Amino acid sequence: MTWKFIDVIPNLGTITEGPCWDGEKLLFSNISNNRVLSYDIRNNKVDEIFSDTGQANGLNFNANGELFACEGGRRRIAKYNPDGSKETIVDNLDGVILNSPNDLAINELGSIYFSDRVGDINPNLGLSFSAIISAEKQKDGSYQAIRRTFDTSMPNGLLFNQEKDILYVAQSDYRADHERELRSYKVSSDGSLSDMTVMHDFGPHRGIDGMTLAKDSRTKENYIVAATGWEISGPGGNITVFDKKGAVLEQHKTPCQRPTNCTFIDNKIFVTSIEGHLLMAETDFEGSLLFPN
């Protein structure tokens, strides 16, 4: 099936990211304008629902429908409440300030795994490394940050598999002497990550930015659907479908130079971009989301 992408809202002209579905509206971040927007699929209406977001990038819900954001500018993971208030979840690792939280994945236990990257913000002020970190809720309601990877130089999108025992990670370093790979890590019962496997090597080309989990509406097989590519090299901006072993099954060219992230509402995929798009296409896949289920 050929995916025909259309702009569902006028191009905002500046990067959009973090699309996530709350059961009624699609939420997405507009990073440089420090806001989170909602898109009503029934009437194509866009509203600003959070402002002063600290350059929020990745957004995601936990199993209880609570919304969390990677505030790169404020160097923290935050919880966004329905009344408009925000709470700091974690902003440091062992007392050292985070660098720039980028994207996040949440499991059924409420553990928030997120990518934190040196280079996006002044690294002299924070951690000296880039890593996947998790925020673990404690008995008193606070969260503790724990470093989970020691082999990622520029982690980006991340995603749990259906069983939540594998974490997919985009190692997407623009530097020529570093890797651009889709990786998988085994998730142990204590939350640690091990047994890293390179599922796909993008070579010299741009790797994955954001990704989501989907299943074929006919076979019910699960797949990784990722925002990949750019205008500089390779096949250009596209949405790539991988099987659970990392084999490329499909590529669908997008009318944007650099798609940044994607999610599903039923059989429709929604895609954000570096240019400020919110694109939509009908597919033969269905989203597989933790919330709503």
Secondary structure, DSSP 8 states (H G I E B T S, - for coil): -----EESS---SS-EEEEEE-SS-EEEEEGGGTEEEEEETTTTEEEEEEE--SSEEEEEE-TT--EEEEETTTTEEEEE-TTS-EEEEE-EETTEE---EEEEEE-TT--EEEEE-TTSS-GGGS-SS-EEEEEEE-TTS-EEEEE--SS-SSEEEEEE-TTSSEEEEEEE--STTS-EEEEEEEE-TTS-EEEEEEEEE-TTS--EEEEEEEEETTT--EEEEEEE--SSSTT-SEEEEE-TT--EEEEEE-SSS-EEEEEEETTEEEEEETT--EEEEE-SEEE--SS--
